[in-house]
Amino acid sequence: MVPTPSSTVELRFRCKGLKKSDFLSQSDPFIVLYTQEAASQGILVWRSEVVMDNCNPKWNRATLSVQTLCNGDLSRLLKIECMDWERNGRHQFIGSCTVNAAEFVAGEMRSMDLINRERQARKGKRYKNSGVLILEQIECFKRNTFAEYLRGGCEISLVVGIDYTASNGSPSDPSSLHYLGASYNGQMNDYQSAITATGAILEPYDSDKRFPVYGFGGLVNGVVNHCFPLTFDPSQPEVEGVNGIMSAYSNSFQFVQLHGPTMFAPLVHQAAAIAQTFSTPSEQGVGSLKYFVLLIITDGAIMDMQQTIDELVQASTLPLSIIIVAVGNADFTAMNALDADGKVLIDSRRQRAARDIVQFVPFNQFRRNPARLAKETLAEVPTQLLEYFNMKGIQPRTPVQRAGTSHLINNASNRGMSVGSMESMESMAPSSQQV
């Protein structure tokens, strides 16, 4: 494809014959890529990992947008430096080359001499290069954005899970996390605040605005249940809109006794079963795309960590994100293990998660700032949604107009997450599939 500023490139470098900068040992090389501007020495846009003790290194694949690579201007020059890593931070220069961005992205410059001017001046005509940089792979991708999926009518459906364990305290006790007495004064408890922050943003993206709502850890009809619908009708777990969620929650204490323990696995399994219906391109069909967000609000550490990890790994291939909002003052350190930022969840059968689908949010950090709460709660959804559709090879649909969503499309600001600006996180999202 012809590269454009919205394109993404996947590339891989290797080198051969790098000159040693240390007399007694091999080099520890890494690559640094700059975009050149007339008024500056260059702007750093990418740095590779270090390959230890190797004069013929091969680096991992990297993915960069054309916008990042050259600010969208393919007429710019790119400077590529090869450095020898030093523990003290005084890295040694091996050599560099310069290439036109358009030629680089098109893959026209596959092999480039790395030149060290100082070494060249010393050796004169005997000097050839300080090694050869080889662009082993470069492929151009179309970069779909979160906004394109939203404009194409992608529905984002909310599923809610509420903690009914005894550690929350009795709803009639003003110190309880479930205390409802302040509602008469227009005040919300932490559960209601978390539901509102998430639901207010997601509600316009669900065409029928009917949301399944479940409880866990409560005693229903004398039996502990770890996934019961707040409608108390398993065949009809959905309620009408965010107001319906709030009403079902407020009315539920007539029928539920707080109990325990705290277990997530049954709830994650139920949400995955809902998302399973839309888990393949054929099941997504030719109509609107569908993606699900499970909001779990809890006050304590879970007792079924391994079973929950097993369910999360299985759910990682489905159109599902899971947001865990922790309320109260318990120690939630162990819960961070579920939010696999920077690492991959592995289940009890040694299967690896296909992608990270969990976001953990400590409510108390954002109690007095509803806009920040909404931003943090939904911060990873755009990236996770794009990762899913990319993994499945599903492209955005033709743009449609939906009532109540234009402000989400038009008012996005840089990483802002006020009500109606989830799209602003699209710059953090990965590119879509190769074209």
Secondary structure, 3 states (H helix, E strand, C coil): CCCCCCEEEEEEEEEECCCCCCCCCCCCEEEEEEECCCCCCCEEEEECCCCCCCCCCECCCEEEEHHHHHCCCCCCEEEEEEEECCCCCCCEEEEEEEEEHHHHHCCCCCEEECECHHHHHHHHHHCCCCCEEEEEEEEEEECCCHHHHHHCCCEEEEEEEEECEHHHCCCCCCCCCCCCHHHHHCCCCHHHHHHHHHHHHHHHHCCCCEEEEEEECEEECCEEECCEECCCCCCCCEEEHHHHHHHHHHHHHHCEEEECCCCCHHHHHHHHHHHHCCCCHHHHCCCCCEEEEEEEEECCCCCCHHHHHHHHHHHCCCCEEEEEEECCCCCCHHHHHCCCCCCCCECCCCCECCCCCEEEEEHHHHCCCHHHHHHHHHCCHHHHHHHHHHHHCCCCCCCCCCCCCHHHHHCCCCCCCCCCCHHHHHHHCCCCCEC
